[in-house]
């Protein structure tokens, strides 16, 4: 049926079927030229302008991002430097505090030692004074006991102070000699 319709219209046969009519080619060429001119004059320059603007915005964004990244890297470097400086300062302060603490401790030890030496010296002086007082008291008491004893043994009264003093001193010297001899053995 299609063959009858094509034969009735005067359609070409054979290889001519593949080639369009001249008026179709002419009108197609006119329409193509108009569309190509429209795209060449209006559409392509507009697209090119839009793409160029977009490329500029992208490049500007990239440059802005690179600048921001460089600024951030610089800020990071500055932050790290400040952090290192702060750590060094903290270490210096800690070391100074340690040294000051050690110095204070040494001063306190020295003061305590001086106070202990002073207390010890005072105690020695007091002990020596008390010892001297005790020795004097003992000499007097031992002297009076020795005189009484000697008076009883000798049968004479030893009221003469010079004589009594000489007897007491000789007696005490003999006691000390005996005591030293016992301590030396």
C-alpha positions in Angstrom: 0.0 0.0 0.0 2.7 2.5 0.7 4.2 1.7 -2.7 0.9 2.7 -4.4 0.9 6.0 -2.5 4.5 6.8 -3.4 3.9 5.9 -7.1 0.8 8.1 -7.3 2.7 11.1 -5.9 5.4 10.8 -8.5 8.1 9.8 -6.0 11.5 9.1 -7.3 12.6 5.5 -7.8 15.9 3.8 -7.3 19.0 5.7 -6.0 17.1 9.0 -6.2 15.2 8.0 -3.1 18.3 8.8 -1.1 18.6 12.3 -2.4 16.1 15.0 -1.4 14.6 17.4 -3.8 16.4 20.7 -4.6 13.8 22.9 -3.0 14.0 20.9 0.2 17.8 21.3 0.3 17.4 25.0 -0.5 14.9 25.7 2.2 16.8 23.6 4.7 20.0 25.5 3.9 18.1 28.8 4.5 16.8 27.7 7.8 20.2 26.3 8.7 21.9 29.7 7.8 19.3 31.6 9.8 19.7 29.3 12.9 23.5 29.4 12.5 23.4 33.2 12.2 21.2 33.5 15.3 23.5 31.2 17.3 26.6 32.9 15.9 25.4 36.4 16.6 23.4 36.1 19.8 23.6 32.7 21.5 27.3 31.8 21.3 28.6 35.2 22.3 26.1 35.2 25.2 27.2 31.7 26.3 30.8 32.6 25.9 30.3 35.8 28.0 28.5 33.7 30.7 31.2 31.1 30.7 34.0 33.7 30.8 32.2 35.4 33.8 31.9 32.1 35.5 35.6 31.3 34.8 36.5 34.7 36.2 34.4 34.1 39.3 35.9 30.7 39.8 39.5 32.0 39.3 38.7 34.9 41.7 37.3 32.4 44.2 40.4 30.3 43.8 42.7 33.3 44.2 40.6 34.4 47.2 40.8 30.9 48.7 44.6 30.8 48.1 45.0 34.2 49.8 42.8 33.0 52.7 44.8 29.8 52.9 48.1 31.7 52.9 46.7 34.1 55.6 45.6 31.1 57.6 49.0 29.5 57.2 50.6 32.7 58.3 48.2 33.0 61.3 49.0 29.3 62.2 52.7 30.0 62.0 52.3 33.1 64.2 50.1 31.1 66.6 52.7 28.3 66.8 55.4 30.9 67.4 53.4 32.5 70.2 52.6 29.1 71.7 56.3 28.2 71.7 57.2 31.6 73.2 54.5 31.1 75.9 55.8 27.6 76.7 59.4 29.0 76.9 58.2 31.8 79.2 56.3 29.3 81.3 59.4 27.1 81.6 61.5 30.1 82.5 59.0 31.2 85.2 58.9 27.6 86.5 62.7 27.5 86.7 62.9 30.9 88.4 60.3 29.8 90.9 62.2 26.6 91.6 65.4 28.6 92.0 63.7 31.1 94.3 62.1 28.2 96.3 65.5 26.6 96.7 67.0 29.9 97.8 64.2 30.5 100.3 64.6 26.9 101.6 68.4 27.4 101.9 67.8 30.7 103.8 65.3 29.1 106.1 67.7 26.2 106.8 70.5 28.7 107.5 68.3 30.7 109.8 67.2 27.5 111.6 70.8 26.3 111.9 71.8 29.7 113.3 68.9 29.6 115.7 69.8 26.1 116.8 73.4 27.1 117.2 72.3 30.1 119.3 70.0 28.0 121.5 72.8 25.4 121.9 75.4 28.1 122.8 72.9 29.5 125.3 72.3 26.1 126.7 76.0 25.4 127.0 76.5 28.8 128.7 73.6 28.1 131.1 74.8 24.5 131.7 78.4 25.8 132.4 77.0 28.5 134.7 74.9 25.9 136.6 77.8 23.5 136.7 80.1 26.3 138.1 77.4 27.2 140.6 77.0 23.5 141.6 80.8 23.0 141.9 81.0 26.1 144.1 78.1 24.9 146.2 79.6 21.4 146.4 83.0 22.8 147.3 81.5 24.9 150.1 79.4 22.0 151.4 82.1 19.4 150.9 84.6 21.8 152.5 82.4 22.3 155.5 81.8 18.5 155.7 85.6 17.8 155.3 86.5 20.3 158.0 84.0 18.8 160.3 85.3 15.3 159.5 88.9 16.4 159.8 88.2 18.1 163.1 86.7 14.9 164.3 89.5 12.7 163.1 92.3 15.0 164.2 90.6 16.0 167.3 91.4 19.7 166.8 89.2 22.5 165.8 90.0 23.9 162.3 88.4 27.3 162.7 91.3 29.0 160.9 90.0 29.8 157.4 93.4 29.6 155.6 94.2 26.3 157.1 90.7 25.0 156.5 90.7 26.2 152.9 94.1 24.5 152.3 92.8 21.2 153.7 89.6 21.4 151.6 91.5 22.2 148.4 93.9 19.3 149.0 91.0 17.0 149.7 89.2 18.0 146.5 92.4 17.7 144.5 92.8 14.2 145.8 89.2 13.3 144.9 89.6 14.7 141.4 92.9 12.8 140.9 91.2 9.5 142.1 88.2 10.2 139.7 90.6 10.9 136.8 92.5 7.8 137.5 89.3 5.7 137.5 88.2 7.3 134.3 91.5 6.6 132.6 91.3 2.9 133.4 
